[in-house]
């Protein structure tokens, strides 16, 4: 991971133990950065994301057959979220998709990019497509704007407040960030408050899409078959997922925030885990969590020595 914004004044780097280790945490005043983001100004370097491309006339039908979203009608400059599932229906990859009319751009977690690339290459068979990892030449910047960028491939987030992700050449990134440098603390705070899931944070080895806030924006229930569809369809039509995504409002009685994976308990019994916790400029200490669906939404939970009230997400 090559970070370009670390050279900007005031840059504070995320600690190695954090999920976003190596990124810029903030540029001196994280709450001012969050307020600026809410007002429409900011640019976050997401250097821990990778960029893949798929080229060829069959690119959308190929991707449509392999993942959860209906992609056949994706028009130039459209964007969406799709998921790659295991045969059992567990989430393997969250993919942000952009089509520019000539090629399809895919944004994914850098830690899983090689696995995703290998899977796509293996599944080409006679389909005439070229799949490449172009992360050495392109990177992802997040901005609080809901419009398609006039120059760069743009993913518009379906989650309120998260804005857009743009795919930019690496040699253009620093000048774009320098106008409104913003740390990943801000992006995390907005993401958690908006209820936007992130692969590897709110997911584990047996997460199914219906447990998180993906059903309405990353899964199409009436498209053709794809790997893992049976689980998704069965749970959606005749059952309920075993867990749910929730926003926790922490009471702040402990100075430190819970780490990713911290146990969430009720009356001394483990009921789930923390995805990510952060200080929000308006909401105070908040955290995403995945907990048992059977837990009452009114229950006050315990996490890392703090009490936590719930706000339902999915």
N, C-alpha and C positions, 0 to 999 in steps of 0.2 A: 504494500500500500504506500503510494507516494502522495504526501500531503503538500499542497501548494500554498495554503493559507497560513501555515505556521510562521511564515516570515513577516506577517502583518503585525503592526504595533498592538501590544496588549494580549496577544494570543496565549491562552492557557490550555495546555494539552491534557486530554482525558487520561486518567491513571490506567496502568496496565490491567488492573483487575476488572475494569468496567467493560460492558458489552461494546461500547464505542471507543475502546482503547486506541489511542493514537490520533484521534480526531481533535479538532479544536473545541474545547468545552465552552469557552466564552472569550470575549475580548475585553474583559475588565468590568463589565456591568451587565450581568445576565438578565436582570429584571428590566432594565432599560431596553435591552435587545428584544425581550418578549413584548414589551409595549410597542416598540417600533414595528415588530412583525404584525401585531394586531392592527396597526395603523396602515399596513401595506408596504413596509420597507424592510428589507433583509435579504441575505443570501448565505446559505449554509452549504459548505462543502461536504458531500457525502462520499468520502473517499473509500469507504468500505462497501460500496456497491460496485458491481461489475456490469458491463454492457456487452450483450450479444447481438448479432444481427442474423436475420434469415432473408436470403434473396432467392428470387425465382417466382414464376407465375403461380406456382402451387403453394406458396408460403403460408397463406392464411388457412387454406383447407388442411394443410399438413399440421399446423399448430392447433387448429380447431379439433382435429381428431385425437389429439394427445392430451388436451387440457380441459378444464371445467367450463370455460366461458365460450359463448357463441361468438365466433370471430369472423364468420363468412361474410358478414355485411360491413365489416370495419372499413370506413372510408378514409381517404388521405387526411391526415392530421387528427383522426380520432384516436382515443386512448382508452384503456380499460385495465382491469386486473384479471388475471387468470391464475389457476393453481395447477401444479403437477402433483398428482396423488399416487400413493402406492396401490397395489392391487386390493388391499384391504380398506382403502379410502382414507388413509392417513396423509396429512399434508407433508409433502417433501419439499416443495418450492413455491414461494410466492413470486409472481412475475408481473411486472408492470409492462404493458404492451403499448407500443406506438407504431402506427403504420404511416409512411409518408408517400404511399402510392407506388414506390419502387422497391422498398425494402421494409422489413419489420424490425423495429428496435425493441430489445428486451432488457429490462433492468431487474437485477436480482442481487441477493446478498453475495458478496465476494467469496465468502467461505464455502458457498455451495455451487459456485459458477462452473467449476470443472466437472462436477457430477452432473449438472444439468446439461452442459455441452455434450458430454459423453452419451447421455441418454438420447438427446436429440439426434446425434450422429448415428447412433445404433438403430434408431427407428425410421430412418429415411427409406430403406428398402428401395423401391423403384421411383420414389418421389424425387422430382428434379428440383432440389433446393440446395443452397449452400449455407451452412451454419458456421459462424465464426465468433470467436471472442475478440472484441476490438477494444478491450479495456486499456491496452497500452496507449491507445491514441485518443480515447474519449473518457470523460468522467461525468458524474452527476452533480448538479447543483440544485438545491431546493430554494424556492422563492414564494412569497405570499401573494401570488397572482393567479387568477383563475382563467387567464387568456392564453391561447396558443402563442408561443414566441414566434416572432416574425422570421427568425433565422434558424432556430434550433429545434430538433424533434422534442415534443413536449408531452409529458404525461400530466393530465389534470386529475388531482386526487378527488375521489368522491366524498371524502370526509371533510366536514366543515372546518375551515381555517387552515388546512394543510397546504393549500395553494397548488403549486406545480413543481415537477421535476423536469429539468432540461438537460439534454445530452449535448455536451459542449466539447470541442477539441481541447486537449489538455493545455495547449499553448495559449488558449483564450481565457482560461478559467480565472487566473489571478486578477486580471483587470475587471472582470465581472464581479468578483467577490469584494474587491477593494472599495467599491462604491458604498456598500452596505454590509460590512462584515458581521456575520452572526454565527454564534457557536451552536453546537449540536444540543446543548442544554435547552435552548429555545425550541428547537424542532421536536425534541422529546416531550417537552411540556405540552406543546400544542397537540402532538400525536396522541398522547395518553388521554388528555381532556376530551379529544374528539372521538375516542373509542376506536381508533384505527389499529388493527392488529399488525404485528410485525413478526415475520418468520424468525424463529430462534429466540424470541423474547416471550411472546404469549403462546408459542407452540412448544410441544415436546414430541417424543417419539410416537405418541398415539393420539395426537390432535386430529379431529375431523372438522371440516369446514363449518359445520352447523354450530359448533361450540363457540365460534368467534364471530365477529361482525363482518362476515364475508358473504353470507348467503345471498344478499340482495345486489352485491356489486362485483362478485368474482365467480359466481356459480350460476349457470343457466339450467333451469330444471326441465326444459323441454327440448334440448338439443339432442343430437345423436350420441351414440355410446362413446365413452372414454374410460380410461383405466380408473377404477375406484368408484365408478358411477353407481354401482349397485348399493354400496353402503350409504352414499349420499341420498339416493332416492328412497331407500327403505326407511332411514331415520326420519326424513322429511315427511313421509306420507303416513307412516304407521307408528311412529314412536317419537322420542325426544332424546337429544344428546345427553350424555351423562354429566357434562360440565357446562358452565356458562362463563362468559367474559363479563367482568364487572369493574367499575371504577371505584376505588377506595379513597375515602377522605380520611386521612390520618390525623390523629389528635395532636401530633407534634410534641408529645411529652418526652420524647427522646431526641437528642440532638442529631444523631445520624439516621439516615434513611435506610430502609431494608434493601438488601442486595437482590439481584435477580435470583430467583429460585427459592427465596426465603419462604418458610412454611407459614401458611395462614391457618389459624386454628379457631375453633368454636368450642367453648367449655372444655378446653384441654385436648380436643381431638383434632387431628389434621384434616382439613377439608380442601386444601388447594395450595397454590404457590403464587408468589409475586412475579409478575412479568418485569416491570420496571417502575421505579419510584423517582420522583423529582419534585422540586419546589416550583410551583406555578405562581406567576406574578399576581394573580387574583385569587385563586383557589387555595393557595398555601400548599402544604405537603399532600401530594396525591400519589396514587400507585395504580397500575393495572394489575389485575389478578384473574386467575382462572380457578374457579371453585366448583364444588359439587352443586348440581342443579337442585338437589333436594333441600339445600339450605335456604331458609326464609330470607327474602330480600330485606326484611326489617331487622334481621339479626345484626348485632354489633359484634364484630370479629376482632381477633387479636393477631398482631403481627409485629415481631421484633420489639416486644415490650410496649407496644402502642395499641390503643383501641382504634377501630376503623369502622366507619359507617359505609354503607353500600349505595352506589348509584348504578342501576341496571344498564348494561350495554347490550348484551345478547344472551 
